[in-house]
Amino acid sequence: MAKASDVTVIIDIERPTPKLGFGKPLILGVSTTGKPYKTYLDLTAVKADYAENTEEYKAAYALLNQGDDSPAEIAIMSQKTGTEPETIVEVLERAFREDWYFLISTSTLLEDITDIADAVELDNTKEFFTRSSDKDDIALLRESKYTRTTVIYHIDTTNYPEAAWIGRAGSAPVGSVTWKFKTLTGIAPLDLSPTEINEIHTQGANTYITKAGDNQTSEGKTLSGEYIDIIHSKDYVGFNIQFAVQKLLNAQPKVRYDDTGIAQIESVVRTVLQRAFNQGIIAADADGLALYGTTFKYRAEVDPADRAARQYNDGTFWFELAGAIHETTIRGQIRL
């Protein structure tokens, strides 16, 4: 089978101590005949295919009701449930070939959510957001520690709080926002005690509450405990390096297998990393300089077998995530 790309990018999240079209959402609904993937720019266009009382329209409304933060476009498709029905795995196989990043499902059935989460985890290029009013379901999902599935707990799941959350934060430049502290238009905050909030967080979910008079999302983590923006940023950097290096290979008569050609590849990688720094994905040191680096071996250092096979496998890069401040402790002293 021919490869879709000649460039492979592998990023590991290093944790020596607890110390980057990537906002487009897809709504997955159901219908007896199934509906293909289609992009929509506004609610008027959505209404032409999905009536206002449909779950697909309700999810789209939550996405596009977030003012200037709303996504420029969304997509909707449906799983076929009538004659010769398709499984969630089958519909997602079709979906994964399309252009989107955040997935929303109209279903809240635990079996469906688990099937979707498993498929998204296996694909390893997207993120799935879901909603739940059942803490027992959340606890069961937590056991799998999905890195790419995020749950928001709310007693009212009919107005799609997870879609509103994606609409509020998902379209911002990757790395420029944290998913905590976000105000969601159309979603009512819950009146929860600190103990209840801690219980929800311990189970791996997020919720929507009021702090200092402002309605806001209580956290920004996936079921595994990883921060949403870290997964988003990692995917963004990996994809853009892969895309940029592939473009270099496509555009040149040839990229020579010598130190000049290797330097061309390294330069492309550093350009992507600098862009990630400019967007807030990568941290700065005390002097304001970006904390990233690259190491690309010279031709003479490369395994001769790799040179003969025209494969260059000796480029590496690193960066420190900027992250975000979610909590703070400030100590004061009264002097007499």
N, C-alpha and C positions, 0 to 999 in steps of 0.2 A: 504494500500500500504506500502511495506517495505521501511524503510528509507535507503538511500545510505550511510549515515554516522551517527554515534551515538554521534557526537560532533557538537555543534552549537557555532559559534563564531560571536559575534556582536560587531562592532566597530563604535562608533560615533566620528565625528570630532568636538572636543570641540573648540569653538572660543570665549574665554572671551574677547580677543582683536585680531585684525588682526595680528597676530604674524608671506607601506610604500609600465619547458617548458613555463615562463611568458613573453617571448618576441616573441613568434611564431606568425607570421601573417597569416591570411586567406584571399585569394582573392575570392570574390563572383562574378561570371560571369553569363552569360545566354547562353542557347543553346536550340534548339528545343527538344532534347531528354533528356537534363539534364545530368550532370556528377557528380559522387559521390566524396566525399572528398578524396583527395590524397595528400600525402606529397612528396615534391621535394627537392633535395639537391643542384641542380645547374640548370643553364639555358638550358644546353643540354637535361636534363631530361624533363624540361618544354616544350621545342620545339618538343619533340616526341609526345606530346598530344595537344599542342596549337601552331599553326603557328606564325611566327614573326609578322604578320599583325593583330593578334587578340588582343583584349583589355586585355585579361588575361596575354598574354605574355608581353605586354607593362608594365603592373603593376608589374609583376615578375621581369622584367629587372630593373625597378626603385628600387625595394627592394634590389636586389642582385648586384647593381652597386655602392655600397657605400664602396668599399674596405674592409679593415679588420673589419669595423663595421657592415658589412652585416650579416643578420641572417644566422645561420648554416643550417636552413631548413625553408621552407615555405609550405603552403598548398593552394590548389585551389579546388573549387567545383562550379557547375553551377546550376542555377535555370531552371527548365524545362518550356519552353514557347510554345511547340508544342501541340500535342494532349493531352488532359487532363492536361492543364498547372497547375503548382503549384504557390501559392502566395508567396510573400516574407516571410510572417509569417511561412508558411509551410516549406520552405527551411531552414529557420533559426532554426526551431524546430529540424531539423536534424543536423544542424551545431553545435548547442549548446551542443550536445552530444559528440563532438569531442574535440581534444586537440589543442587549439589555444587561443590567447588572443587579438590580434589586428585585427580588421576587415577592409577590403578595398572593396569597391564595384566598379564595372566597370561602373555603372550607375551614372549619375549626375542629373537625373530628380528629381525635388523637391518632388514629390509624393513618389518615391522609397526611397529617403533619409529619409523622414519623417517616413515611415513604418519601415525602418531599425533602425533608432534612437529610435523609440518607443519600438521595440522589445528588443534592447540592454539594454535600460533603465529598462525594466521590468525584464529581466534576471539578471541584477545587478552583473555580474561577468566578463564582457568583456569591451573593449573600441572600438569605431567606429571612424575611421578617413575618412573624405571626402574632396573633393576639389570643388571650385566654382569660376566662373568668374562673377557671378551675385550678386551684393550687395543687391538687393531686396530679392532674395532667402535667403541670409544669415540673413537678418533682420527678415524674417518670421520664420526661424529656431530658431533664438535667443529668440523669444517670449516663446518658450517652455522651455528654460533654461536647456537644456539637460546636465547632469553632465558627461555623458559617451560618448558624441559625440564632436569631434574636427573638425573644419573647417579651411582649409588653403585657402586664397584667392590668385588667380593668374589669369592673363589674358590668359595664356596658360595651359589648364588642360589636354592636350593630353598626356603629359609625366608623369603624376601621381606624382605631388609634395608631396602629402600626403604619398604615398608609399615610396618615397625617404626619407622622414622624419622618418618614422618608421624604414626603413632600417638603417638609420644613428644612431638613438638613442634607438630603442626599444629593442635591444639585449644586451645592457650594463647591468651589475648587477643592479637590481632594487634599486633605491636610490642613485646610484653613479653619475647620470647625471641629469641636468635640460634640458628641451626641447627647451629652448631659446638659441640663439647664435650658432645654428648648421648649418654647411656648407653642402649643398646637392649637390652631384655630379650629373650632367646632368640637373640641374634646373637653369634657368637664373634668376637673381635678377630683381625685378621691380624698376623702377625709380619713387619713390613716395615722395611727400612732407610730412613734419611732420604732416600737417593737414590731409592729406589722410591716413596716417598710423594710426593716432588717430581715424579717422572715422571707419576704418576697425576693430580696437580693440574695439571700443565702440559697434559695431554691434556683437561682440562676436567671431570674426575670428582672425586668425593669417595670416601673409604673409611672403614674402621672399625679403630681401632688402640688401643693402650694408652699413656697418658702419666701419669707420676707415680702409677702403680698403678691408674689409673682407665680403664676402657674408654670410648671416646668417638668420635664422628664427627670426622673430620679437618678438615673444612671445611664451608662452608654456601653453596655457589655453584651457579648454573645453568651450562649449557654455554658460555654467552656470557661467563662470568666475573662476572656480576652476582650480588649476594647474594640468596638466596632471600627473606629477610625484607624486602628493599627492594621486590621485585615484589609480595609479599603485602600490604605496607603501602600501596603505590600503588593496588592494586586496591581495597583496603578503603576508603581515603579517597574515591576516585572514586565508588565505588558508593554509599557512605553520603551523600555530598553530593547525588548524583543522586536518591536515594530520598527524602531529607529535603525537598529543594526541590519534588519532585513531590508529596509529601504536603501541603506548604504550598499549592500550587496547587489540589490536590483539595479541601482542607478549607475554603478561604475562598469566600465568595460571589463575590469577585473580588479579585485582588491588583492594586491600582491602579497605573497607569503614571505614577507621580509619585515624589517623593523618599521618601514614606512606604512605598510598595510596594517600592521598590528596597531600602530599609533592612530590610524584612522578609526579603527573600531573603538579603541580606548577613548578617543575624543568624543565620539558619539555617546558613549556611556556616561562620560563626565557631563555632557550637555544635559542629559536627562536628569542626572543627580542635582545639577545646579538649578534646574527648573523645579525639582521637588523641594529644594531648599527655599526657593523664592515663594513657593506656595505654603510653606509652613510645615511641611512633612519632616524635614531634617533640621536638627537643632544647630544652634550657633555656639561657639566657644566664648570665653570672656572678652575676646577682642571682636566679636561679631562675625567671625569667619565660620563658614559652613563645616560641619563635622562629618565629612565623608572622604573617602579615598579609593583609589584603584591601584591594582598591581597587575600588570600584563607582562608576562615573560617575553624576552627578546627571542628572535628566531633561533639563535644559537642555543638557547636554553630549552627549546621545545623537543619533545621526543621525536626522533627521526621518523618513527612509524606514523605519527600524527601528521607530519609534514607530507609524507608519501600519500596518505589518505586524504590530504587537503582538509584536515580538521584542525581547528585551533581551539584547544580546551583549557588554556592556561591563563584566562583572564578572570580576575576576581574584583569585587568591589565591596565596600562596607559603608554604612552610615548609621548615625545615631538619631533615633526618632525624637522629634521635639515633644511629642505627647501633649498633655494639657494638665493644668492644675484643677483638680476636682474637689479637693478639701484643703483646708489650711488651719494651722494652729498659730495664734499670735499671742505672745505673752507681754503683759504690761506690768509696770511697777509704779506705785504711788510713792513719791518721796515727800517726807515731812521736813 
